[in-house]
Amino acid sequence: MRLHLILTLFTVFFFTTGIRSQNLAPPLIWQHCYGGSLDDIGYSIAPYSDGGFIFCGCSGSSDGDIYPKSEPLHGGTCDYWAARIDADSNILYKIHLGGTGSDVARTTFETKDGNVIIAGSSSSTDVDVVCSLTDLNFWVLMVNASYELQWKKCYGGSGYDDFGSMLETGDGGFAICGGTSSSNSGDVTFNHGYSDFWLVKTDASGNIEWQKCYGGTQYEKAFDIDVCADGGFIMAGFTASNDGDVAGNHSTDFDGWVIKTDALGNFQWQKCIGGTGQDGFYKILQLANKNYLISGYTFSADGDITGKHGDEFHDDGLLAMLDENGNLLWSKAYGGDSIDGLAGILQDQLGQIFVSGYSQSSNGDLSQNYGNYDYWLMNIDENGTIIWDSTYGGPAADVCNEIAISTTGRLAMMGYTASDSLQVSGNHGVDTSQHPINLAKKKDFWIANFGSVVGIPEIIKSTLTIIPSLAHEAVQVSFNDIKVENVLVTVRNTCGELVHNELIFHQKQLLIDISSLTQGIYFIEVKSEEQIAFGKFVKM
């Protein structure tokens, strides 16, 4: 079944005449809801080294997938919930932790030594959360591969410390970002105003090595962080200030704000991006060419923003590209006349760029909406031009918060769903369709997993094998289980143009000379009277 879906994708691809089409999107291989009878919301997903995924979020349920029967309820509005699944969506391990407050896990990833980080914010000070701080604080856990707790740490002060994101650094430690209203209390020293970007650097055991605040007299929060090629850090979020570290805010409302530091957190440069409406960033990623791609939302139709679709009451998704020195190369709005936003960003090993988000629109850049919010997936080039896009979901709200690529090249989207029909099935939530302010069910974690059009494994997982997948002069194609009395072999480029074909007899392998081809991605089709298989390679 999976091979059939992948083959169908490429068959459609070869005969598509338009440059942009939903037909170029990867096929949906499987989808799975995780949760219980109440609201369970997914925020983060990451690849795991066995080819599966790890994910985390906030769970309000005490049944279904959430609590093993032997575990006590924690109370509160939400607990950390995280799980590790295999490539076919089966839960291998899971953990829930929290207290009687609200505990929301927003980031998870596998560390270099095979452990797993689960991090977010907590307002609890009891049960699993041993924290002497007050209000809201960063709360970070490390578990092993079997999701057994290794250590846990709280970070913050006496104010409101709102977690953004976290990553592992080259020295085996960690960098954590977010927003803080604390000042000269707990772990926080100094604050420019109401709330600052807060960057915390720890060692491998979570002990603070240094921490710094950045901002102005108004409100700032960092939502995401990346390690730069020079060893420094880049953070993205929003700002309402126009003083202190902040310069160039386009309005008295929020602008998207980006700040670059060196490896020790020393301020290097900053950039405000936006217009006279409200604008903000959720994710930032340094690309292979060292430029920075940033995703978020915009209500503006002026200033730095071009291509706004909706009115001033409906936001568009926002992408912006900076060079490595912080100069704005372009910024664009994406969406239709309803509410749209962009969150996840990734670049695969071939340099392809994928962006995920959510959309209520069915016009403008969108061609289909299944009802309320849908998952929205785009493939763009480095100028922000959409190559293809597609939406996924059901009749209720389906909101994607993150995307990831597995070690086998599978793309996965992660967030939550209140649907239980069309492309969504298995929602555990109670039916709220009769309630006047709800459309369907309580929310479940929802993962949509797609065929591999991202990345190229060394061996394509079908009956067709191509070695090497990254080639200069020639590729060797092995037919494996294909009957080889007479086989037609064709090679096409990404525009579907035929660049090579030959008919072969009684051969299990074929060496194809690719020295005259231009650099790029190529697709090979091997077809007999009864069988067909596909593979792909990159001409370097």
N, C-alpha and C positions, 0 to 999 in steps of 0.2 A: 504493500500500500504506500509506504513512504517513497520507494523508488518510483512508483507510478506518478506520485505528485511532483517529484523533482523533474521527471521526464516531461510531464505536461507543461511545467514552467518553461523549460528550454524550448519545447516545440512552439509554444506561443511566442516566445522571445524572438525566435528566428524569423517569424513572419509578421512581426510588428513593424509598421512603417513609420509611426510617430516616434519622436525622440523621447517624449514623456508619456508614460502610460502606467496605469495600475497593474497591467499584465506583467510588468517587469518586477513587481514586488515578489518576495519569496513566498512559497506556499505555506499555509498554516498546517503544521504537522500534528501538533496536539495543543490542547488548552486544558487548564486544570484550575479549579477553585479550591482554596484551602481556607478553612475557618470553622466557625460554629454558628449558633443561632443569632448572635448579636453582631455588632459591627467589628470587622477585622480588616485593617488597612495596610497594604504593602507599600514600603517606601524604597527599598534597596534590593538589588540583585547583583550577583557577581559570579564569575566562572569559578568552578572548583577543578582541581587538577585531575580528577578522574573522569572528566567529560560532562559532569552534571553541573548543578548550580547550588549556590547558597543564597538565602534571602531572609529579610527581616522586616518587621513593622510593628504595628500596634494592635493588640487584640483586646476586645471587650468581652469575648465569649468565654464560657467555662465548660464547653462541650465540643462535640465534633472532633476536629483535628487538634484542638488547642491543648487540652489538659489530659495527660495520662491519668487514669483513674486513681493512682496512688498519690497524686500531688494535691495539696490543699489549694483552695482559692485564695487569691491575694487581696481581693477587694479593689477599690479604686475604679477609675473610669477606663483605664487601659494599662496593659502590661507589655513589656518586651515579649515578642514571640519571634523565634528564628528557626529555620529548618534547613537541612541539607537534603537535596533530592538527587536521584540519578538522572540519566539522560532521557528517561521515559516518564518522568514526573513522579516517581514513587518516593515517598518520604523515607529516608534512611535514618536520620536523627533529627530531634527537635528539642527545643528548650524554651521555657518561659520563666521569666524572672521579673520581679517588681515589688511594689509595696502598695500601700493603701491610697497613694496619690495617683497621678497620671505619669506613666512611663512609656515613652515613645521612641522606639529604635528606628534610626534613620540611615544608618550606614553599616554594611557588613562586607568583609573581604577576607580571603585566605592570605595568611602571612607567608613569608619565605620559608619558615621552618615548619609549615603545615598546620599551624593553629588558625583559629578564626577570630576576628574582631567583630564585636557587635556593639554599636555605639549610638547614643542619642541623648535625649533629655529626660530628666526625672524630677518630679516634685515630691517624691516620697522620701521619708527618712526612717523607714521601718522595714520589717520583713527581710527581703533580700538586699535592700538599699541601705547600707551602713554609711551614713553621710551626716556630718555635723553642720553642713551648710543649710541655708534656708531658701525659700522661694523655689525657683527652677534652676537646675544645675546640669552640666554635662555629666553623663554617666557612661563609662566605658567598661566592657567586659572582654576578657579573652577566654575562649573555650578551646579544647583540643578537637581532633578530628571526629571524635565521638560525642562532641558537644557537652563535655564535662567541664565544669567551671575551673579555670586556672587562676584568674585574679580579676578584681573589679576595683574601679577607682571613680571618685567624684571629683569634679573640678568646678570652681566658681568662687563666688563671694556672697555677700549678704543681699545682693540684688537679683535681677532676672538674667540668668545666663542661658541663652538659647542656642543649642547645638546646631551646627550647620553641616559639617562633613569631616572626614578623617581619612588619612592615608598612611602607608608605611614609607619611611624614608630610607635612603641608601645605607645608613649606618645601623639599620635594624630597629630604630626607634620609630616614633610616630609624630605626625603633625595634625593638630585638631584646630578647626576654625568654627566660628559662630558669632554671636553677638552677646555683649554683656552690658548691663547697667550698673554692675558693681564697681566700686572705686575704693582702692586702698583697704580692701577687706578680703579675707580668705586668700585665694590664689591670685587675685587681681590687684595689680598696682597701677594706679593712675587711670583716669577715664576723661576723655575730652568733653563729654556732655551727657546727653540722655542715655544713649547706647552707642557703643563702639564695635567695630570689627575687633575680634579677639583671636589671637593666634597663640597656640600652646604647643611647645615642642617637648616631647618626653623621650626617655630611653626605652629600651625594649620591654621593661617591666612596668611602664606607665608612670614612672617618676618624672616630675617636671624638671626639665633642664633650664628652660627659659620661657617667658611669656610676654606678649606685648599687645598694646591696644592702638588702634588707628581710627581716626574719624574727626568729626567736628562737634559743634555744640548741640546738634540735633540727633536724629535717630539713624543708626547704621546697623546692618547685620550682614555678615558673610555667610552665604549659603554653600559655597563650594571652594575647594582648594586643589591645586595641582603642583607637583614638583617640576621645576623648569629645567631645561637642558643645562643651564649654568649652575644648578644646585640650589638656586633660590626658590621662592614660593610665589605663586600667583593666586589671588583670591578674588571672588566675584560675589556680588550681592546687590544691595541698594543703599542709598544715602539720601537724607533730607537736608544735609548741611551744605554750606558753601563757605566754610572757614576751616581753621585747623589744618588737617591733612587734605581736606577736600577743596578742589577748585574746579569751576566750570559747570556747576549744576545749572540745568536749563530752566528750572522752575522752583517754586516753593514746595513742590511735591517731591516724590521720590524720583531719582535718576538711577539707572544702572550704574554701579560703581565697581571699578577694577583697581586693585592695588598690587604692585610688585615689590617684593623684598629680596634681600640677599639671603644666604643660607643661615644667617644668624638673626633674621627677622628685621634687619635694618631697612627702613623705608628707602625705596629707589625711585618709583614713579607711580602716578595714579591717573585714572581717566574716568570722567563722567560721560555717560552715553544716554541720550534721551531727547525729549522734547518738553513741551509745556504741560503734557499730561503725566500720568504716573507710569513709571517704567522700572523694571527690576530684572535681575539675573538669577537663575537657578544653578547653572552649570558652567564650568570653564574647562577647556582642554587645550594643551599645547600640542599642535599638530607636528607631523614629521618634518615639515618645512620651517618649524620654529615659530610660526604665527599662532595666535591664540583665537580659538573659536568659542563664543559665549552664547548661551541660550537663555531665554526668559520670556517676558511678556511686555506689551506696550499698549498704552492708551493714547499715545501721541501720534500726530500726523504732521509734525514739523521738526525743527531742529535737526538731529542726526537721523531721524526716522524717515524712511521712504517706503511707499507702497502700502500704507495703512488701508485696510478694507472696511472695517465696521465704523460705526459712529463713535462719539466720545464716551459712550456708556458700555461699549463692548471692546474687550482687549483682543489684540492679535498676538500670535507667537512672534518672538523677536530673536534674530540671529545677528551677531556682529563679529567682525574679524579685525583683530589688531595685529600689527607686526610685532617683532620681539622687543621693540623699543616703546611700545604703547601707542603708536600712531594708528588712527582709525583708517582701515582700508575700505570697509563698507559696512553698512547696517541695513537690514531689510525686515519688513513686517510680512508675516505669513498667516493666511487664514481666509475667513469669509466674513459674512455680516453678523455672525453670532460670536460666542465666546471661544477663544482659542489660545493655547499656550504651548510653549516648547520647553522640555525639561532635559531629557537624557541626550548625551552626545557620545559618540565613539568613532574611532578611526581604526579600520582593520589593517592587517599586515600588507594589503595591496594598496593602501592609501585611500580606500573608499570611505566616505563620511556618511554616517547615519545619525539621524536626529529623531527623537520620539517626543510625544506630547499628548495633548487631548484637544478635542474639537467638538463644538456643537453645530458647526457650519456644514452646508452642503453646496456651497457656491464659492466663487473666488478660486483659491488654490485647492479647494476640496470638491470632490465630485459625488460623494456619498456620505450619508449619515444614517446610522441604524436607529437613532433615537437618543435624545439627551446628549451626554458626552460620549465620545468614542475614543479608543486608542487611535493615535495618529502616528504613522511611521513615514519618514522621508529619507531618500538618498539624494544628496546634493553634491555639486562640485565645489571647488575651492573659491568660486566667485558667488556662491550662494544660490546658483540656479538649480531648481528642482529637476532631477533626472527622472525619478518616479516617486509616487507617494501612494499610500493606501490607508484605509481606516478599518477598524475591527471592533466588534462589540455586539451589544444587544439593545433592547428598547429602553433600558434605564441608563443610569450613569456608569460609565466605564472610563476611569481616569488612569493614564499611564504616568508613573513617576520615574522610571528608570529603564535602561536597556543594557544588555550585556551580550558578549559573544563567548560561547563555550570554547574549550580547548580543541573541539572537533569542528569548529566553524559554524555552529548553530547560533542563530540570533534569538534572544528572548526578551519580551517586554513584560514589565512588572508594575502592578499598581493595585487597583481594587475595582470590583464590579458589584453593581446592584441588580444586574440582569440575570436571567436564567432561561434565555431562549435565543434564537438566531445562532450566533457564533459562540454563545456562552452556555455552558451546561454544568450542573453539579453544584450550584450555589447552596450553601448550607443555611443561609439566613432565613429568618421567619418572614412570611409574606406580609408586606405592609401596603399592598396595592390599594386597599380600601381606605387607607389614611389619606386625608386630603392634601398633605404636603409631601407625600412620598409616591414614587412611581412603581416600585416593584418590591425587591427584597432588601433586607439588611445587607451590608457590604461584606464581601469575601476578598481575601487576597486572590488576585487573578494573574496567572502566567500564561502568555501566548508564546509558543515555541515554533520556530520557522525552519524551513529548509535552508541548506547551506549555500547561499549566494554571497556570503561574506567570508573572507579569508579563503585560503586554499590549503587543505591538508596535503601532506606529501603524497598520499594515495587517496584518490577519490573513493568514497565508500560505496561502490556499486560493482558490477561485474567488469567495469572498464578501469584499467590502471594506467596512469600517465606518469612517467619518470623522466626527468625531474619536473616538478610542477612550476618551478622558476627556471627558465631555460634561455640559453643564448643561441645555440647552433641547431640543436635537434632535440626531439622528444621521442621516447620509445613508448608505444601504445601496446598494451597487452589486453587480449580479448577475454581471457579467462574462460567463463562459462558460455560465451557466445558460440553458437554453431558456426563453423568457418568454411563450409563448402564454397560459398561466395558471399563476400561482405563488402558493402559500400562504406567507405570512410570519407567523411567530409569535415572540413575545418572552416569555421566562420568567425568573423570579428564581431565586436559588440554592436555593430549596426546591422548584423545579419547577412553581411556580404560574404559570398563564397570565395575563399582564398586558396583552397586546395581540395581536390577530390580524387579518389582512385578506387578501383574495384580490385579486390585481391581474392585469391583462391587458396584454400587449405593452409592458411598461416595462422599462428597463434599470436604473433607479434609483428609490429610494423615500426620501422624507423622513419620519421618524417623530418625532412630538412626544413627548418624554420628561419634560416639565416637571412633570407630576403624579406621577412616580415618586419613591419614596424613594431615598436614597443607597444605593449598593451595586453589585454585579456583576450583569449581565444577559446572557442568552444568546439569540441570534437564530438561528432556523432558517428557511431558505428551501428550499422543497420543490416540485418539479414532478413530473410523472408518472414521469419517468425519472431525475431527479437530486435530490441533497440536499446542502446545505452549511450550515456553521455559522460563526458569529462571536460575538464578545463585546465588551462595552463596560462602562465604569464610569460610573454616574450620580454626579456630584460634588455 
